[in-house]
Amino acid sequence: MTKTPREPTAPTDPDRRGRIEETLLREIPEINLIGDDALRARVIDTWVTSLEGSSFDAISEIPGCGNPDQAPLKNHGQEAHIRGVALTALKLAEALATTMADLEFDRDILLAGALCHDIGKPWEFDPVNRARWAENKASVGYPSVRHPVYGVHLCLNAGLPESVVHITGAHAKEGDLVQRSIEGTIVHWVDKAFWAVARSADLVEPQSQEPRGS
């Protein structure tokens, strides 16, 4: 019989939730760059909900790779990727707006989307989930859903703006089926560039198999 996955929105230990939030804000200080107080609070709450519904208590505990079957960063966890994408996306948008004054983008939406683009990874990378999927691939798939899709689920449930939900769902190959927003396009290409640069700089462990798209 297929085991029922843990419900990520179920109430958990409030002490654990507090520890997760404290660690999150320490590991990802770029969250504080979001100017809108309500949006910032929703980003924090959604990340905490994602983590507390998994085996991870911190983003740094998640292997630093695009997908679970890809080689991870040698010296960093997933927090380096989240921070790198957020900061680079913001710098790229600001640089392009400097040279093209008619380029319009929403700074807070860009930041929130970049910070949330991989918010579904605690689900996809969770060893408990991966073991369950491996037991019955023919029934539930492997994984049952990828992190962009699960991230959309989390963001919608949290009431994040549709523009942020879009960035989360369209940052990887799933987004090739839709027209990406301006902010979504920036996050998509910055996400790909992060891993390309990391591999070129020999910051990634040797790849033992051909990776699938992130």
RAFENGI-V132423 format. One record per residue. N is the residue number from 0. RES is the residue in one small letter. D_CENTER is the distance of its C-alpha to the mean C-alpha in Angstrom with 2 decimals. Layout:
n->N res->RES d_center->D_CENTER
n->N res->RES d_center->D_CENTER
This chain:
n->0 res->m d_center->30.84
n->1 res->t d_center->27.07
n->2 res->k d_center->25.51
n->3 res->t d_center->23.79
n->4 res->p d_center->20.13
n->5 res->r d_center->19.59
n->6 res->e d_center->18.98
n->7 res->p d_center->15.84
n->8 res->t d_center->17.63
n->9 res->a d_center->20.82
n->10 res->p d_center->22.31
n->11 res->t d_center->21.84
n->12 res->d d_center->23.55
n->13 res->p d_center->23.40
n->14 res->d d_center->23.96
n->15 res->r d_center->20.87
n->16 res->r d_center->18.80
n->17 res->g d_center->20.46
n->18 res->r d_center->19.76
n->19 res->i d_center->16.04
n->20 res->e d_center->16.03
n->21 res->e d_center->18.34
n->22 res->t d_center->16.35
n->23 res->l d_center->13.11
n->24 res->l d_center->15.28
n->25 res->r d_center->16.95
n->26 res->e d_center->14.07
n->27 res->i d_center->12.14
n->28 res->p d_center->15.31
n->29 res->e d_center->13.91
n->30 res->i d_center->13.17
n->31 res->n d_center->16.96
n->32 res->l d_center->17.17
n->33 res->i d_center->16.43
n->34 res->g d_center->20.05
n->35 res->d d_center->20.12
n->36 res->d d_center->20.61
n->37 res->a d_center->19.73
n->38 res->l d_center->16.43
n->39 res->r d_center->15.54
n->40 res->a d_center->16.69
n->41 res->r d_center->14.67
n->42 res->v d_center->11.33
n->43 res->i d_center->12.67
n->44 res->d d_center->14.02
n->45 res->t d_center->11.05
n->46 res->w d_center->9.04
n->47 res->v d_center->12.46
n->48 res->t d_center->13.04
n->49 res->s d_center->10.05
n->50 res->l d_center->11.28
n->51 res->e d_center->14.89
n->52 res->g d_center->14.74
n->53 res->s d_center->14.00
n->54 res->s d_center->16.01
n->55 res->f d_center->13.91
n->56 res->d d_center->15.03
n->57 res->a d_center->12.81
n->58 res->i d_center->9.57
n->59 res->s d_center->12.26
n->60 res->e d_center->13.53
n->61 res->i d_center->10.79
n->62 res->p d_center->12.25
n->63 res->g d_center->11.15
n->64 res->c d_center->10.95
n->65 res->g d_center->9.41
n->66 res->n d_center->10.88
n->67 res->p d_center->13.04
n->68 res->d d_center->16.16
n->69 res->q d_center->15.55
n->70 res->a d_center->17.07
n->71 res->p d_center->15.08
n->72 res->l d_center->15.67
n->73 res->k d_center->19.12
n->74 res->n d_center->18.89
n->75 res->h d_center->15.36
n->76 res->g d_center->12.47
n->77 res->q d_center->8.71
n->78 res->e d_center->9.57
n->79 res->a d_center->11.44
n->80 res->h d_center->8.81
n->81 res->i d_center->6.73
n->82 res->r d_center->10.33
n->83 res->g d_center->11.72
n->84 res->v d_center->9.79
n->85 res->a d_center->10.50
n->86 res->l d_center->14.05
n->87 res->t d_center->14.84
n->88 res->a d_center->13.88
n->89 res->l d_center->16.11
n->90 res->k d_center->18.82
n->91 res->l d_center->18.95
n->92 res->a d_center->19.36
n->93 res->e d_center->21.96
n->94 res->a d_center->23.78
n->95 res->l d_center->24.09
n->96 res->a d_center->25.28
n->97 res->t d_center->27.83
n->98 res->t d_center->29.34
n->99 res->m d_center->28.96
n->100 res->a d_center->29.86
n->101 res->d d_center->29.40
n->102 res->l d_center->25.64
n->103 res->e d_center->24.12
n->104 res->f d_center->20.54
n->105 res->d d_center->19.18
n->106 res->r d_center->17.99
n->107 res->d d_center->16.39
n->108 res->i d_center->14.59
n->109 res->l d_center->13.37
n->110 res->l d_center->12.16
n->111 res->a d_center->10.62
n->112 res->g d_center->8.86
n->113 res->a d_center->7.72
n->114 res->l d_center->6.64
n->115 res->c d_center->4.91
n->116 res->h d_center->3.83
n->117 res->d d_center->1.00
n->118 res->i d_center->3.50
n->119 res->g d_center->5.74
n->120 res->k d_center->5.94
n->121 res->p d_center->8.64
n->122 res->w d_center->10.52
n->123 res->e d_center->10.62
n->124 res->f d_center->11.29
n->125 res->d d_center->13.65
n->126 res->p d_center->17.10
n->127 res->v d_center->18.89
n->128 res->n d_center->17.18
n->129 res->r d_center->17.60
n->130 res->a d_center->21.21
n->131 res->r d_center->21.87
n->132 res->w d_center->20.65
n->133 res->a d_center->22.69
n->134 res->e d_center->25.74
n->135 res->n d_center->25.87
n->136 res->k d_center->24.00
n->137 res->a d_center->26.66
n->138 res->s d_center->26.04
n->139 res->v d_center->22.33
n->140 res->g d_center->20.89
n->141 res->y d_center->18.75
n->142 res->p d_center->16.06
n->143 res->s d_center->17.10
n->144 res->v d_center->14.05
n->145 res->r d_center->11.08
n->146 res->h d_center->7.44
n->147 res->p d_center->7.59
n->148 res->v d_center->10.76
n->149 res->y d_center->10.01
n->150 res->g d_center->7.29
n->151 res->v d_center->10.35
n->152 res->h d_center->12.52
n->153 res->l d_center->10.98
n->154 res->c d_center->10.96
n->155 res->l d_center->14.41
n->156 res->n d_center->15.77
n->157 res->a d_center->14.89
n->158 res->g d_center->16.71
n->159 res->l d_center->14.25
n->160 res->p d_center->15.92
n->161 res->e d_center->15.99
n->162 res->s d_center->15.05
n->163 res->v d_center->11.61
n->164 res->v d_center->11.37
n->165 res->h d_center->12.57
n->166 res->i d_center->10.06
n->167 res->t d_center->7.20
n->168 res->g d_center->9.81
n->169 res->a d_center->11.42
n->170 res->h d_center->9.26
n->171 res->a d_center->10.44
n->172 res->k d_center->13.97
n->173 res->e d_center->13.96
n->174 res->g d_center->14.32
n->175 res->d d_center->17.50
n->176 res->l d_center->19.30
n->177 res->v d_center->19.00
n->178 res->q d_center->19.83
n->179 res->r d_center->16.85
n->180 res->s d_center->17.41
n->181 res->i d_center->18.18
n->182 res->e d_center->15.00
n->183 res->g d_center->13.07
n->184 res->t d_center->15.29
n->185 res->i d_center->14.68
n->186 res->v d_center->10.89
n->187 res->h d_center->11.62
n->188 res->w d_center->14.30
n->189 res->v d_center->12.89
n->190 res->d d_center->9.99
n->191 res->k d_center->12.98
n->192 res->a d_center->15.18
n->193 res->f d_center->13.24
n->194 res->w d_center->13.77
n->195 res->a d_center->17.23
n->196 res->v d_center->18.33
n->197 res->a d_center->17.24
n->198 res->r d_center->19.26
n->199 res->s d_center->22.09
n->200 res->a d_center->22.34
n->201 res->d d_center->22.64
n->202 res->l d_center->19.74
n->203 res->v d_center->18.53
n->204 res->e d_center->20.54
n->205 res->p d_center->22.82
n->206 res->q d_center->21.45
n->207 res->s d_center->23.59
n->208 res->q d_center->22.76
n->209 res->e d_center->21.67
n->210 res->p d_center->17.87
n->211 res->r d_center->16.57
n->212 res->g d_center->14.39
n->213 res->s d_center->10.66
